[in-house]
Amino acid sequence: MNLIEGIITAITPIHIGSGKSKGTFIKTLDYLPGRTIRGMLGFYLYKNDKQLFENSGINEDKDISKMGIFFKNAYPFVYLFSWNEIPGKDNIRLIDFLIQKLGIDWVKTAKIEKIDNGMTIKLTDRNNFLSLKLNNEQTDVKLEINDVITDKFIVKIENSKINIYPVVNDGTTVASPLVLRWCKKCDTLLEKGENECKNLEDNILCFQEGAKYSGLMSFDSIKERKLKRAKPPSMQIETKCPITRTGHASMPEGSDLSPYHIESISKGAMFKFRILVKDEFTESIIESLKNAGIYYGLGGFRSRGYGSIIFDHIEKSNLETKIKKRETEISMMKSKLLVVNSQLILRKGDETIIGFDTFKEYASRTLRLLGSNGNIDVEQNEAKISSSIAAGWSLKHRNSLSELIPCIGPGSCVRVSGDSMAIAALEFYGVGEMINCGYGDVYIIGDMA
């Protein structure tokens, strides 16, 4: 099995139905669900490569052992800083990033300037210096410390601005754990049992109270103990008129039809995607993704020019190697908090449940069907749970909505213990039902709460 990661860029506006329309206003989600990406690729393969459609198991809705491809939700990919705003208002964003990335403090007082006709950003402080060099094609930036290249970044031109993004394996967006509390003033993570923030700013204690955060954040928030909210993509609203068979673009007086208003994700928005694919299908799936994004698109109102995307900056890695590396990291955690990163569907009999009562059973079944071993236990006494609704999406029923399912909401969390390899495997594959559609995604953090 391989892990495919990369960037999805909107080349036209995108509308992803949220099921929360109000009157003639049709709202969109601000991320790309795994089920939507699966639907796009599945429809493309059904029309153009029936053999790959059948062999890959992309149309399988229930049996994990028959699934050869697993889709994850694609969340907004947030830029680090704008090249146009350096030196200027993005100096702080650049300095904070360099401190976090390199662990050096001298950049706080460094002189920041542009040289080489604006193609190089240089930071100097006494004997220390580093530079960020933009290539002539304006496609990437290289970070050099003492004239040695140490890192590389992605460049995107958006609204005439040169925005700099991290490489694909950085900048992960996750659901904030409901058990954590963040300072209302400075966004510092409060220690367990603390009611007031003990963060020092200019040698003065903050003393603000904390509160939970239920949105998306950068995974770096946990490592740095500072909340970094994920910025939603730019949105737009367009008014459209119904078109009838007689060709009317606007409705006559007294008509039951009326103009409607489509909210959409703006052109140029970027999302980080992850897909697990069996080795033998990987190259064909990558090529099919590129074609499907341009020629078929995703989401609603595609006949109105919405939904065209491109897949680029694609990286392929061996999943087993990734799991083993993560196993080592998880094994070093004294306690482990499992956080739900997308809607999690668990059932007890025929009924879905909002709780972790059957989590262990589902985890064991998932691992067994994937050919993995290991036991996982849950400690429900400290679980934090929210509820949500998952949209069942079936390729076997004409690529359509099949049901609305009550489920556990993102950010819900529970302490787990057991075999580190098994926990790491679930972190990549997910747990529960419909994990090939982006549901049941989870991640693990250590001694944070």
N, C-alpha and C positions, 0 to 999 in steps of 0.2 A: 504494500500500500504506500502511496506517495501523498505528501501534503503539497498542494498547489496554493500559492499565495500571490497576490498582486493587487493592482489598482484598477477599479472601475471608474471611468470618467464619463460623465453625461455630456453627449455632444448635441443633445436637444433637451428640453425640459422633460422631467420624469414625473408621472403621477402613479403613486402606489395607494390603492384604495385602503382606507382605514376603517370603513364601515360606520363612520361617524358624520355623515353628511347632514347638513342642517338646511332644510328648504332647498334652495337652488345652489347652495354653496357646497362644493364637493371637496372635502379635506384630504390631504395626502399624509402618509407616514413620512418621517424624516430619515429613514434608513431603508435598505433593500433587504427584505426578508429572504431567507434561504429558500423558502417555498416558491418565491417569485422567480429567483434565478433558476431553480430546478424546472419550473414550468416553461420558462423561455427555452432552455436547452433541450428539454424533453420534446417540446413541440418541433423544434428545429430537427432533431434527430429522427423523429417519427416521419417527417416529411422528406428528409434527405439521406438518412442512413439507418434504415429499419433494422439492419443487423446489429449495429452498435446500440441502438435503442433497446433491443431485446437482451443482448449479451451483457450490457453494463448493469442491468437491474435498475435503471433509473425510473422505471415505471412501477417498481415494487413499493407497496404501501405499508405492509405489515411485517414480513419476514426479514429480519436483519441479515440472516445468513445468505440471502439472495441479493443483497444490496452491494453493488460495486462502486457506488459513488455517494458521498455524503456532503450536503451543502450546509454552510453556516451563514448566519446573518452578516451582511456587509454594512459596517457602521462608518459614519463620516470620518474622513482622514483629514486631520487638522494641520494647517501649515505652521511651521516653526516661526517664521518671520517673513516680512516682505523686503525684498532687496531694495525697493524704491524708498523705503522708510528708514534706511540706514545710511549715514547717521540721522537720527531723528526719533520719532515716537516709538519705533520698534527696538531701540537700543536695549531696553530692559528685557524684552523677550529673548533677544540674542544672548545677553549676558547670563540670564537664568538658564538657558539651554546649555551654554558652554560650561557653566558650573556643574550642572547635573551630569552632563555627558563626560566631561574630562576630570571633574573633581578638583579644579584649580580655582583659587580665590583671587588671584591677581587681576583677573578680568574685570572685577568690580570697579577698579580705579583706572582701568586702561584707557588710553586715548583711542577713539574709534574714528577712522577716516576711510574714504574711498580714494583709490589710486588707479593707475593704468586706465585712464578714461572711464572710470566707473565700473571696471570689470573685476576689481579686487577690493575686498573689505579687509582692512588691516587693523589689528589691535596690538598696541604696544604699551608696556609698562616697565621702565628701566631696561633690564637685560632680557625681559621676556617679550616674545612676539608670536603672533599667529596670523594666518591669513585665510580667507575664503575666496576662491578663485572661480568665477563664472566662465564657462567655456564660450567660444564664439557663437555656437549654435543656440546658446541659452537653453540647454537641455539638462545640464547637471552642474553641481558645485563641488569642488574638492576642498577639504579642510587640510591645511598644511601647518605643522608646528615645527619651527626651526627648519623650514624648507623640506620637511619630510611629510608626504601625504599620509594622513591617518584616518580619513573618513570621506564618504561621498554622500551627496544628497540629491534629491529629485527636484526638478524645476518645472513649474507650471505657470503659463501666462494666463492670468485671470483678470478680466476687466482692466486690461492694459497694464496690470501690475505683475511683476516677477515675484512669485511666491515660492518659498523654499520649504520642501517637505522632507521628513525623515525617510530613510530607506524602508522597504516593505516590512522587515521584521522588527521595526520599532513603531512607536506610536499606536499601540494597541488600545482600543476603546472597549470598556467593560461596564457592566451595571454596578453601581455602587452598593456595597453590602449594607443592608438595613440595620445591622447590628452596630455599625460604626457611627460615631458622632463627630462632627466637624465644627470648629469654632465659627460662629456666625460673623465674626469680624475679620479674622485673618486666615480662615480656612485651614487652620492647623488641625491635625487629627488628635482628638482627646484620648488620653489613656483610659483604660477600663476603670470605671468607678469615679472618674473625674466629672465634676459638674461645671468647672470653670477652666478656661484655657490658661495654661502656665507658660505659654510662649513669651519669650523676651523680644521686644522690639525697642531699640535704642535704650536698652537696660531698664525698660519698664514692662512689668507683667501685663499681659493682655486682659485677663480676668473676665472675658466675655463667655457667655454660656454656649453650649454646643447643641447641635441639632442633627438629626439624620438627613441624608441626602438621597433622594430616590431616583435620580436621573443617571445618565451616562457620564463616565469620567475616563480620564487617561489611566491606564494601569500603573503608570509612574506615580500616581497620587499615593498609592499604598507604600511603595518603596521610599518615597520622599516625605511621607507623612504630611502631605500638603494637597488639598483638594484642587484638582485641575479639571474643571468641568469640560465635557466635550462640547464644542461649539457646533450647533446644528447647521446644516447647509443652508445657503441662501434660498429663500422661497419667493415665488411670484404667484400672482392671481391673474387669470385671463378670462374674459367673458366670451362665451361662444353662443351662437344661435343654432337651434335645431335645423336640420335640413330634411325636408320631406321629399317624397317621390315626385312631387310637382315642381321641385327645385327652389322652393322658398328658402331664403337665407334669414329672413325675419318673419315673425308670425303676425298675421293680421289681427286687428282688434277683435277681442272676444274669443281668441283661440285658447285651447287648453294647454298648448305648448308655450313655453316662455324661455328666454335666455337663461343660461346656467353659468356658474362661475367655478372654474377649475383652479384649485391650489396645486402647485407643482414645485418640485425641486428644480432650481435654476440650472441652466446649461453651465458646464464647467465644474460642477460639484464632483468631489472625489470620495470614493469609498474603498476601504480595505476589504478584500474578499479572501475567504479560505474554503477550499474544497478538498476532501479526501477522495482519492481515486485509486483503484487497483492498478498495479504496474502496467498490465497489458493494454489498458485503455488510456493511459495518461496522455500520450502525444496526440492521439485522435481527439480526446476531449478538449485539450488546449486549443487545437485548431478549430474545433466546432464552436467553442465559446466565442472566439474572435469573430467568426462568421455570423453566429446567432445574434450577437450584440448589435451588429451593424444592420443586417438584413431583416431581422425579425423584431428585435427590441424586447423590452419588458414593460410591465405595468399597463395602465389603462390609456385610452384615447390615442392608441398608436396610429389609427387612421387619420387623426388630426395632427400628426407630426410629432407626437410625444414618444419617449421611450428608447431612443437610439443611444447606445453606449459603446465604449471601446474598452477592451481588456488589455492592459499593458503592464510593463515592469513585472512580468510573471516569473516567479521563482519556483523551482521544483526541488523537494528534498525528501529523503527517505523517512517515512513515518516511524519506523521501528527505532531508528537512531534518535529521533526527536523524543520519543517516549522514554528511552533509556536515560537520556540527559535529564529529562524532567523528573524521572524516578529518583535520581541522585539528589536533586534539589528538594523534593518532597520528603525524602527519608531523613533530611536534616532538620525538619520542622518538628518541634516538640509537640505542638498541637496543630490540628489542621481544620480550617474552616472552609467548607464547601459553599460556594456562592453560585446561585442560579443566574446565568448570563442571558438566557432567553426563556420564553414560556416553557415550563416543564409539565408534561402530561403524564400523570400517574393514575392508575385505576385500582379500585378494590372491587373485584367482581366485574359487573357491567357498568358501575358508576365511577366517574372521575372524582378524585378527592383533592382537597386543598390541604395538603399536609404530607409528611415524609413517612407515613405508616408503611407503605409498600416500597420505599426506595431501595432497601437492601435486596428485596426480591428482584426488582427490575435490574439493579446493578449486576447481580449474579447472573441473571439470564442474558444480559447484554454481553458480559465478558465471556460466557460460555459459547454463545453463538459466534463470537468473534475469534474463538479459539484461544482465549486467554484464561489464565488462572488467577486465583487470589480471592481473599475475603475482605469485605468492607462492612464496617458497623457504623451506625449513626447514633448520636446522642441527642434525642429530641427535646430534652428538658430546657435547652437554651435556644431552640430554633426560633428564628424570626421569619414570618411568612406573610406574603401578600398574595392577592388573587388577580387573575387576568383571564383573558379569553383568547384561545388559539383558533386560527382558521384552518380547518381540515382541507387539504388541497389534493385532489386525486387526478393523476394522469390517466388512470384507467376509465375515468368518467368524463372524457372529453376535456381534460385540463380545466376543471371547474371546481368551485367551492363545494365541498361535500358535507361539511357540518361545522358548527361552532361549538368549541369544547372549553368548558371551565377548566382552569389549570392554575398552577403555582406561578406567581409573577416574578419577573427579573428582580434581582437584589435580595430575594429570600435566601436564607442561609442556615446551615446546620453543621455542627461539629461532626467530623468523621474520623475513623481510625481504621487501621488494617494494612494490607499489603500495598506498599508504595507503588509498585509496578501497576497494580490493578487500578489504583486511584489515578495514576498518570494516564493510563489508557482511556479511562472515562473522561478525563479532561479534554482529550482530543476527539473522541467519538461522540460523547454525550450519553445521556441516560434517559430512560422513559420511552414513550411512544413517538413515532415520526421523527426520529433523530436524523433521518436523511433529508429532512425539510428545514433544518435549522432550529428545530425545537430541542429542548433538553441539553443545551450547551451549558457547561459548568466550568468553574476555575477554582483553584485552591490557593489560599493564603495562609501564612503561618501565624506566629504569635502576635497578632495585631489587636485583638479584642478580647 
